[in-house]
Amino acid sequence: MKISSGFRSVAVAVVAAAGISFAGSAHADSGTISFSVYKAAFFVGGSGGEGTLTFHGRHYPISVGGISGGLAFGASKTYFRGAVRHIRRARDVTGVYGAAGGGGAVGKGAQVIVMTNDKGAQLELSGKQVGLQVNADLSGIAITVK
């Protein structure tokens, strides 16, 4: 049985790409993140805050900002804390994260959210919210490692 050299080259390229992809994800690591976000909305909302990424024993300051649109009104402050997974270096956390959801809080409330950026960094966050906030919206946040 004779296999064409073109087919063999494609097969080798596919196997090599799969190996590189698998090796890359095998070296990914995780860290912890905590930040507070102030949010205000009347149909269109904005949010901003800051916090800390802890990765390999080092602490990196981060800034957080975002927008939301949909049925949303009120103002709140949320303290988020959680894990960052699938990162190779601290800068992998930098990026835009999107989420669709709904919820509300009067006084105190809790939130849980999982988001991923374009680099594959995954945030698994839980948060405590204070304020008056009602939402059923699409939202996104941008995180920057300073």
GIRA-V718611 format. One record per backbone hydrogen bond with DSSP energy under -1.0 kcal/mol. CO is the residue of the C=O (numbers start at 1). NH is the residue of the N-H. E is the energy in kcal/mol with one decimal. If there is no record, write none. Layout:
# GIRA-V718611
co=CO nh=NH e=E
co=CO nh=NH e=E
This chain:
# GIRA-V718611
co=4 nh=8 e=-2.2
co=5 nh=9 e=-2.3
co=6 nh=10 e=-2.1
co=7 nh=11 e=-2.6
co=8 nh=12 e=-2.4
co=9 nh=13 e=-2.2
co=10 nh=14 e=-2.4
co=11 nh=15 e=-2.3
co=12 nh=16 e=-2.5
co=13 nh=17 e=-2.6
co=14 nh=18 e=-2.4
co=15 nh=19 e=-2.1
co=16 nh=20 e=-2.4
co=17 nh=21 e=-2.5
co=18 nh=22 e=-2.5
co=19 nh=23 e=-2.6
co=20 nh=24 e=-2.5
co=21 nh=25 e=-2.0
co=22 nh=26 e=-1.7
co=23 nh=27 e=-1.1
co=29 nh=87 e=-2.4
co=31 nh=84 e=-2.4
co=32 nh=54 e=-3.1
co=33 nh=82 e=-2.2
co=34 nh=52 e=-3.0
co=35 nh=80 e=-3.3
co=37 nh=78 e=-2.6
co=38 nh=48 e=-1.9
co=39 nh=76 e=-2.7
co=40 nh=46 e=-2.4
co=41 nh=74 e=-2.0
co=42 nh=44 e=-2.0
co=43 nh=70 e=-1.2
co=44 nh=42 e=-1.5
co=45 nh=68 e=-1.6
co=46 nh=40 e=-2.2
co=47 nh=66 e=-2.0
co=48 nh=38 e=-2.9
co=49 nh=64 e=-2.8
co=50 nh=36 e=-2.1
co=51 nh=62 e=-2.2
co=52 nh=34 e=-2.2
co=53 nh=60 e=-3.3
co=54 nh=32 e=-2.3
co=55 nh=58 e=-1.7
co=58 nh=55 e=-2.3
co=60 nh=53 e=-3.0
co=61 nh=146 e=-2.5
co=62 nh=51 e=-1.9
co=63 nh=144 e=-2.3
co=64 nh=49 e=-2.5
co=65 nh=142 e=-3.8
co=66 nh=47 e=-2.1
co=67 nh=140 e=-2.1
co=68 nh=45 e=-2.4
co=69 nh=138 e=-2.2
co=70 nh=72 e=-1.1
co=71 nh=136 e=-2.4
co=72 nh=43 e=-4.0
co=73 nh=134 e=-2.3
co=74 nh=41 e=-2.7
co=75 nh=132 e=-1.5
co=76 nh=39 e=-2.9
co=77 nh=130 e=-2.6
co=78 nh=37 e=-2.5
co=79 nh=128 e=-1.8
co=80 nh=35 e=-2.0
co=81 nh=126 e=-2.4
co=82 nh=33 e=-2.3
co=83 nh=124 e=-2.5
co=84 nh=31 e=-2.3
co=85 nh=122 e=-2.3
co=87 nh=29 e=-3.9
co=89 nh=92 e=-1.7
co=90 nh=93 e=-1.8
co=91 nh=94 e=-1.2
co=95 nh=143 e=-2.6
co=97 nh=141 e=-2.7
co=99 nh=139 e=-3.0
co=101 nh=137 e=-1.8
co=103 nh=135 e=-2.8
co=105 nh=133 e=-2.4
co=107 nh=131 e=-2.4
co=109 nh=129 e=-3.2
co=111 nh=127 e=-3.0
co=113 nh=125 e=-3.0
co=115 nh=123 e=-3.2
co=117 nh=120 e=-1.6
co=121 nh=117 e=-2.1
co=122 nh=85 e=-2.6
co=123 nh=115 e=-2.0
co=124 nh=83 e=-1.9
co=125 nh=113 e=-2.5
co=126 nh=81 e=-2.3
co=127 nh=111 e=-2.4
co=128 nh=79 e=-2.5
co=129 nh=109 e=-2.2
co=130 nh=77 e=-2.5
co=132 nh=75 e=-2.4
co=133 nh=105 e=-2.5
co=134 nh=73 e=-2.2
co=135 nh=103 e=-2.7
co=136 nh=71 e=-1.8
co=137 nh=101 e=-2.2
co=138 nh=69 e=-2.1
co=139 nh=99 e=-2.8
co=140 nh=67 e=-1.1
co=141 nh=97 e=-3.3
co=142 nh=65 e=-1.9
co=143 nh=95 e=-2.2
co=144 nh=63 e=-2.2
